[in-house]
Amino acid sequence: MKYFAYLLSLLVLSNQLLVYTQSVDKKEITIFMIGNSTMADKPFYDGNPEKGWGQIFPLYFKEGIKIENHAVNGRSTKSFINEGRWDSVFNKINPGDYVIIEFGHNDAKKDDPKRFADANTDYRWNLEKFINETRQNGGMPILATPIVRRRFDEQGKFYDVHGDYPKVVRELCKEMDIVLLDLHKKSEEYIIKLGAERSKNFYLHIAADEYSSIPEGKTDDTHLSPTGAFRICDFAADEIKLKIPLLANYLKN
């Protein structure tokens, strides 16, 4: 009789463990994205050609992954924190979630005290805050270097304008054991490969009257065209496949 009761208790326990495992397996993982306009969602009205890569990224994942894109145009690490935007993300992070962090374009704006964050001091400290607080809630921080701006000199040679910001991101990834999405390196290599003329398609080089929303046309070597946004997502997905196998399982083929 005691043996039967023992077997019954084991059966009940195993069923409870099965239910628990299934509930864990079915938990939807959230990828939070924080950053600036290169990552942010953009409106679709009048065929607006500008796209942030975070807007496209959900298309790369199967069911089981939820993406919340909190990136906003014009934000730096400093303004994102001071406006309370980081707090709203931090309070939603659960164990097993991810936070992809890409800043730098606006942190470098020395003439704007609301946004400027020196690469080797405030910018570094703000990134450390994102990292530590994400881990505090059981999430996994992922740092991305800022995407390059398209810059070519008169001889057609590419030159970078991001200064120490990518370097600081790489250093923090090594020091704090953080996964790095080196979008700066990937985008620089790709732009150099394309060259001065073909790389215009990666950004917003819009002819007059091409879009009703931009009748006068536009030349913008920072923000992404749909082509550019998809390519950045390709780079990010490639990095994830190499460095985060668990998350890579949710990527579409």
C-alpha positions as CSV (number, residue, x, y, z in Angstrom):
1,M,0.0,0.0,0.0
2,K,2.8,2.4,0.9
3,Y,4.6,1.5,-2.3
4,F,1.4,2.3,-4.3
5,A,1.1,5.6,-2.5
6,Y,4.7,6.4,-3.3
7,L,4.2,5.7,-7.0
8,L,1.1,7.8,-7.0
9,S,2.9,10.7,-5.4
10,L,5.7,10.4,-8.0
11,L,3.1,10.5,-10.8
12,V,1.5,13.6,-9.4
13,L,4.8,15.3,-9.0
14,S,5.9,14.4,-12.5
15,N,2.6,15.8,-13.9
16,Q,3.1,19.0,-11.9
17,L,6.7,19.3,-13.3
18,L,5.3,18.7,-16.8
19,V,2.7,21.4,-16.5
20,Y,5.4,23.8,-15.1
21,T,7.8,23.0,-17.9
22,Q,5.1,23.5,-20.5
23,S,4.1,26.9,-19.0
24,V,7.7,28.0,-19.1
25,D,8.1,26.8,-22.6
26,K,5.0,28.7,-23.7
27,K,6.1,32.0,-22.1
28,E,6.4,34.6,-24.8
29,I,9.9,36.1,-24.8
30,T,10.0,39.9,-25.3
31,I,12.8,41.7,-27.1
32,F,12.8,45.3,-26.0
33,M,14.6,47.7,-28.4
34,I,15.9,51.1,-27.2
35,G,17.7,53.6,-29.4
36,N,17.3,56.5,-31.8
37,S,15.8,57.2,-35.2
38,T,17.9,54.6,-37.0
39,M,16.0,52.0,-35.0
40,A,12.6,53.7,-34.4
41,D,9.3,52.9,-36.0
42,K,8.3,55.4,-38.8
43,P,4.9,56.3,-40.2
44,F,3.7,54.7,-43.4
45,Y,1.6,57.7,-44.7
46,D,2.1,58.8,-48.3
47,G,4.5,56.0,-48.9
48,N,7.0,57.4,-46.4
49,P,10.4,55.8,-47.5
50,E,12.2,56.2,-44.1
51,K,12.3,53.1,-42.0
52,G,14.1,52.2,-38.7
53,W,15.6,48.7,-38.6
54,G,13.7,48.0,-35.4
55,Q,10.5,48.5,-37.4
56,I,11.5,45.7,-39.8
57,F,13.1,43.3,-37.2
58,P,9.8,41.6,-36.1
59,L,9.5,40.2,-39.6
60,Y,12.6,38.0,-38.9
61,F,11.1,36.1,-36.0
62,K,8.7,33.2,-35.6
63,E,5.9,33.0,-33.1
64,G,7.0,33.0,-29.5
65,I,8.9,36.2,-29.7
66,K,7.3,39.6,-29.0
67,I,9.2,42.7,-30.0
68,E,8.6,46.1,-28.3
69,N,10.4,48.9,-30.1
70,H,10.8,51.8,-27.8
71,A,13.4,53.6,-29.9
72,V,12.5,57.3,-30.6
73,N,13.8,59.8,-33.1
74,G,16.5,62.2,-31.7
75,R,17.2,60.4,-28.5
76,S,20.5,59.9,-26.8
77,T,21.3,57.7,-23.8
78,K,21.0,60.8,-21.7
79,S,17.6,62.1,-23.0
80,F,16.2,58.6,-23.1
81,I,16.9,58.2,-19.4
82,N,15.9,61.8,-18.4
83,E,12.6,61.6,-20.2
84,G,11.6,58.5,-18.2
85,R,11.6,56.3,-21.3
86,W,14.1,53.8,-19.8
87,D,12.1,53.5,-16.6
88,S,9.0,52.5,-18.6
89,V,11.1,49.7,-20.3
90,F,12.9,48.6,-17.1
91,N,9.6,48.1,-15.3
92,K,8.4,45.6,-18.0
93,I,11.5,43.4,-18.2
94,N,11.0,39.9,-17.0
95,P,13.5,37.0,-16.7
96,G,14.3,35.6,-20.1
97,D,13.7,38.8,-22.0
98,Y,16.2,40.7,-24.1
99,V,17.1,44.4,-24.4
100,I,18.8,45.5,-27.6
101,I,20.5,48.9,-27.1
102,E,21.8,51.2,-29.9
103,F,22.7,54.8,-29.2
104,G,25.5,57.1,-30.3
105,H,24.3,59.4,-33.1
106,N,22.7,62.0,-30.8
107,D,25.0,61.4,-27.8
108,A,27.7,63.1,-29.9
109,K,25.9,66.4,-30.3
110,K,28.0,68.7,-28.2
111,D,25.9,71.8,-29.0
112,D,22.8,70.2,-27.3
113,P,23.2,69.8,-23.5
114,K,20.0,67.8,-23.2
115,R,21.4,65.1,-25.4
116,F,25.2,65.3,-25.4
117,A,26.9,62.4,-23.5
118,D,30.6,62.2,-23.8
119,A,31.6,58.8,-25.2
120,N,34.1,57.9,-22.4
121,T,32.1,59.2,-19.5
122,D,28.4,59.8,-19.5
123,Y,27.7,57.6,-22.5
124,R,29.6,54.7,-21.0
125,W,27.9,55.2,-17.6
126,N,24.5,55.3,-19.2
127,L,25.1,52.1,-21.1
128,E,26.3,50.5,-17.8
129,K,23.0,51.6,-16.2
130,F,21.0,49.9,-19.0
131,I,23.1,46.7,-18.7
132,N,23.0,46.5,-14.9
133,E,19.3,47.2,-14.5
134,T,18.4,44.8,-17.3
135,R,20.3,42.1,-15.5
136,Q,18.8,43.1,-12.2
137,N,15.4,42.1,-13.7
138,G,16.7,38.8,-15.1
139,G,16.9,40.1,-18.7
140,M,19.8,39.8,-21.2
141,P,21.3,43.1,-22.5
142,I,22.6,43.2,-26.0
143,L,24.7,46.2,-27.1
144,A,24.8,47.4,-30.7
145,T,27.3,49.8,-32.1
146,P,25.8,52.8,-33.9
147,I,25.2,52.4,-37.7
148,V,27.6,54.5,-39.8
149,R,26.7,57.7,-41.5
150,R,27.4,57.7,-45.2
151,R,30.5,59.8,-45.6
152,F,32.9,59.9,-48.6
153,D,35.6,62.4,-49.4
154,E,36.3,63.9,-52.8
155,Q,38.5,60.9,-53.7
156,G,35.6,58.6,-53.0
157,K,37.1,57.2,-49.8
158,F,34.8,56.5,-46.9
159,Y,35.5,58.1,-43.5
160,D,33.8,57.6,-40.2
161,V,32.3,60.3,-37.9
162,H,31.3,58.4,-34.8
163,G,34.5,58.9,-32.9
164,D,34.9,56.9,-29.7
165,Y,31.3,55.8,-29.4
166,P,31.6,52.4,-31.2
167,K,34.9,51.8,-29.3
168,V,33.2,52.3,-26.0
169,V,30.4,49.8,-26.9
170,R,33.0,47.2,-27.8
171,E,35.0,47.8,-24.7
172,L,31.9,47.4,-22.5
173,C,30.9,44.2,-24.2
174,K,34.3,42.7,-23.4
175,E,34.5,44.1,-19.8
176,M,30.9,43.1,-18.8
177,D,30.5,39.9,-21.0
178,I,27.8,41.4,-23.2
179,V,26.7,40.2,-26.6
180,L,27.8,42.7,-29.2
181,L,25.9,43.4,-32.5
182,D,28.7,45.3,-34.3
183,L,26.4,47.2,-36.7
184,H,29.0,49.9,-37.1
185,K,31.6,47.5,-38.4
186,K,29.0,45.6,-40.5
187,S,27.5,48.7,-42.0
188,E,30.9,50.3,-42.7
189,E,32.2,47.3,-44.5
190,Y,29.0,47.1,-46.6
191,I,29.0,50.8,-47.5
192,I,32.6,50.7,-48.5
193,K,31.8,47.6,-50.6
194,L,29.0,49.5,-52.4
195,G,31.0,52.6,-52.9
196,A,29.9,56.3,-53.0
197,E,27.2,56.0,-55.6
198,R,25.5,52.7,-54.9
199,S,25.5,53.2,-51.1
200,K,23.0,56.1,-51.6
201,N,20.2,53.4,-51.9
202,F,21.0,52.4,-48.3
203,Y,20.0,55.8,-47.0
204,L,17.5,58.4,-48.1
205,H,18.4,59.9,-51.5
206,I,15.0,60.8,-52.8
207,A,14.4,62.6,-56.1
208,A,11.9,65.5,-56.2
209,D,8.3,64.3,-56.7
210,E,9.2,60.7,-56.1
211,Y,7.1,60.7,-53.0
212,S,4.1,62.9,-52.3
213,S,5.2,63.2,-48.6
214,I,8.6,64.7,-49.8
215,P,7.7,66.7,-53.0
216,E,11.0,68.6,-52.9
217,G,13.1,65.4,-52.5
218,K,15.6,64.6,-49.8
219,T,19.3,63.8,-49.3
220,D,19.9,62.1,-45.9
221,D,23.0,60.1,-45.2
222,T,22.0,59.0,-41.7
223,H,18.5,57.6,-41.9
224,L,17.6,54.3,-43.6
225,S,15.7,53.5,-46.7
226,P,13.7,50.2,-46.6
227,T,16.7,48.6,-48.3
228,G,19.0,49.9,-45.6
229,A,16.7,48.8,-42.8
230,F,16.5,45.3,-44.1
231,R,20.2,45.0,-44.5
232,I,20.8,46.2,-40.9
233,C,18.3,43.5,-39.8
234,D,20.3,41.0,-41.8
235,F,23.5,42.0,-40.0
236,A,21.8,41.8,-36.6
237,A,20.3,38.4,-37.4
238,D,23.7,37.1,-38.5
239,E,25.2,38.2,-35.2
240,I,22.4,36.6,-33.2
241,K,22.9,33.3,-35.0
242,L,26.5,33.3,-34.0
243,K,26.2,34.5,-30.5
244,I,22.8,33.7,-29.0
245,P,21.8,30.2,-30.0
246,L,18.6,30.2,-27.9
247,L,17.3,33.3,-29.5
248,A,18.5,32.2,-33.0
249,N,16.0,29.3,-32.7
250,Y,13.2,31.8,-33.2
251,L,14.6,33.3,-36.3
252,K,12.9,32.4,-39.6
253,N,14.8,30.6,-42.2
